[in-house]
Amino acid sequence: MGNFNYKQQYGIVVICQSEEEQKAFYERLLKEGFTLKVVTV
């Protein structure tokens, strides 16, 4: 197998009740300076 660089990261998953709640959390955390990824499952 090839060599690769691995950078350890830490995260949490917040389960929202609706798309509107997800948007509100996203905007709030973004304003606080967090790096975010939106996930829909």
VMD Tcl script that builds the backbone (N, CA, C; Angstrom):
set m [mol new atoms 123]
animate dup $m
set s [atomselect $m all]
$s set {name element resname resid chain x y z} {
  {N N MET 1 A 0.839 -1.186 0.000}
  {CA C MET 1 A 0.000 0.000 0.000}
  {C C MET 1 A 0.878 1.241 0.000}
  {N N GLY 2 A 0.353 2.326 -0.552}
  {CA C GLY 2 A 1.107 3.570 -0.628}
  {C C GLY 2 A 1.157 4.311 0.699}
  {N N ASN 3 A 2.078 5.218 0.762}
  {CA C ASN 3 A 2.175 6.054 1.951}
  {C C ASN 3 A 1.144 7.176 1.884}
  {N N PHE 4 A 0.633 7.556 3.020}
  {CA C PHE 4 A -0.292 8.677 3.070}
  {C C PHE 4 A -0.111 9.416 4.390}
  {N N ASN 5 A -0.473 10.679 4.371}
  {CA C ASN 5 A -0.418 11.490 5.583}
  {C C ASN 5 A -1.791 11.486 6.232}
  {N N TYR 6 A -1.821 11.219 7.514}
  {CA C TYR 6 A -3.075 11.162 8.256}
  {C C TYR 6 A -3.092 12.262 9.298}
  {N N LYS 7 A -4.096 13.113 9.247}
  {CA C LYS 7 A -4.254 14.163 10.245}
  {C C LYS 7 A -5.472 13.820 11.094}
  {N N GLN 8 A -5.239 13.565 12.369}
  {CA C GLN 8 A -6.328 13.200 13.261}
  {C C GLN 8 A -7.278 14.377 13.434}
  {N N GLN 9 A -8.581 14.100 13.386}
  {CA C GLN 9 A -9.606 15.117 13.567}
  {C C GLN 9 A -10.623 14.612 14.581}
  {N N TYR 10 A -11.303 15.537 15.207}
  {CA C TYR 10 A -12.331 15.193 16.186}
  {C C TYR 10 A -13.629 15.864 15.780}
  {N N GLY 11 A -14.748 15.221 16.032}
  {CA C GLY 11 A -16.019 15.811 15.643}
  {C C GLY 11 A -17.168 15.276 16.464}
  {N N ILE 12 A -18.316 15.881 16.262}
  {CA C ILE 12 A -19.555 15.427 16.875}
  {C C ILE 12 A -20.643 15.428 15.808}
  {N N VAL 13 A -21.706 14.684 16.062}
  {CA C VAL 13 A -22.874 14.689 15.189}
  {C C VAL 13 A -24.046 15.181 16.031}
  {N N VAL 14 A -24.745 16.191 15.541}
  {CA C VAL 14 A -25.927 16.712 16.217}
  {C C VAL 14 A -27.144 16.240 15.431}
  {N N ILE 15 A -28.060 15.537 16.090}
  {CA C ILE 15 A -29.276 15.061 15.434}
  {C C ILE 15 A -30.343 16.143 15.573}
  {N N CYS 16 A -30.756 16.704 14.443}
  {CA C CYS 16 A -31.744 17.785 14.437}
  {C C CYS 16 A -33.126 17.226 14.131}
  {N N GLN 17 A -34.137 17.938 14.595}
  {CA C GLN 17 A -35.519 17.511 14.388}
  {C C GLN 17 A -36.070 17.924 13.026}
  {N N SER 18 A -35.415 18.890 12.379}
  {CA C SER 18 A -35.915 19.368 11.088}
  {C C SER 18 A -34.787 20.048 10.320}
  {N N GLU 19 A -35.050 20.306 9.057}
  {CA C GLU 19 A -34.088 21.030 8.227}
  {C C GLU 19 A -33.897 22.456 8.746}
  {N N GLU 20 A -34.976 23.049 9.237}
  {CA C GLU 20 A -34.893 24.408 9.780}
  {C C GLU 20 A -33.984 24.451 11.007}
  {N N GLU 21 A -34.108 23.447 11.880}
  {CA C GLU 21 A -33.250 23.384 13.062}
  {C C GLU 21 A -31.794 23.164 12.657}
  {N N GLN 22 A -31.576 22.320 11.650}
  {CA C GLN 22 A -30.223 22.079 11.147}
  {C C GLN 22 A -29.616 23.391 10.645}
  {N N LYS 23 A -30.389 24.156 9.902}
  {CA C LYS 23 A -29.910 25.435 9.374}
  {C C LYS 23 A -29.565 26.398 10.510}
  {N N ALA 24 A -30.412 26.448 11.539}
  {CA C ALA 24 A -30.172 27.346 12.670}
  {C C ALA 24 A -28.887 26.964 13.405}
  {N N PHE 25 A -28.687 25.666 13.659}
  {CA C PHE 25 A -27.459 25.217 14.317}
  {C C PHE 25 A -26.241 25.523 13.452}
  {N N TYR 26 A -26.360 25.261 12.159}
  {CA C TYR 26 A -25.256 25.517 11.235}
  {C C TYR 26 A -24.841 26.986 11.303}
  {N N GLU 27 A -25.800 27.874 11.182}
  {CA C GLU 27 A -25.499 29.309 11.184}
  {C C GLU 27 A -24.910 29.750 12.521}
  {N N ARG 28 A -25.452 29.230 13.612}
  {CA C ARG 28 A -24.952 29.585 14.951}
  {C C ARG 28 A -23.508 29.138 15.140}
  {N N LEU 29 A -23.228 27.877 14.806}
  {CA C LEU 29 A -21.878 27.342 15.000}
  {C C LEU 29 A -20.881 27.978 14.038}
  {N N LEU 30 A -21.315 28.285 12.825}
  {CA C LEU 30 A -20.449 28.958 11.859}
  {C C LEU 30 A -20.032 30.332 12.388}
  {N N LYS 31 A -20.977 31.056 12.972}
  {CA C LYS 31 A -20.673 32.369 13.557}
  {C C LYS 31 A -19.682 32.251 14.707}
  {N N GLU 32 A -19.706 31.109 15.407}
  {CA C GLU 32 A -18.792 30.887 16.526}
  {C C GLU 32 A -17.415 30.426 16.060}
  {N N GLY 33 A -17.246 30.231 14.739}
  {CA C GLY 33 A -15.934 29.926 14.189}
  {C C GLY 33 A -15.627 28.454 13.968}
  {N N PHE 34 A -16.637 27.592 14.073}
  {CA C PHE 34 A -16.413 26.167 13.859}
  {C C PHE 34 A -16.333 25.838 12.371}
  {N N THR 35 A -15.580 24.797 12.035}
  {CA C THR 35 A -15.539 24.249 10.682}
  {C C THR 35 A -16.625 23.187 10.613}
  {N N LEU 36 A -17.528 23.306 9.640}
  {CA C LEU 36 A -18.710 22.447 9.606}
  {C C LEU 36 A -18.842 21.689 8.297}
  {N N LYS 37 A -19.519 20.551 8.371}
  {CA C LYS 37 A -19.929 19.776 7.202}
  {C C LYS 37 A -21.398 19.437 7.395}
  {N N VAL 38 A -22.218 19.708 6.394}
  {CA C VAL 38 A -23.638 19.387 6.464}
  {C C VAL 38 A -23.837 17.960 5.969}
  {N N VAL 39 A -24.598 17.170 6.743}
  {CA C VAL 39 A -24.863 15.774 6.390}
  {C C VAL 39 A -26.368 15.545 6.452}
  {N N THR 40 A -26.909 14.919 5.416}
  {CA C THR 40 A -28.312 14.526 5.402}
  {C C THR 40 A -28.370 13.026 5.170}
  {N N VAL 41 A -29.020 12.311 6.081}
  {CA C VAL 41 A -29.124 10.849 5.941}
  {C C VAL 41 A -30.557 10.409 6.031}
}
mol reanalyze $m
mol bondsrecalc $m
mol representation Tube
mol addrep $m
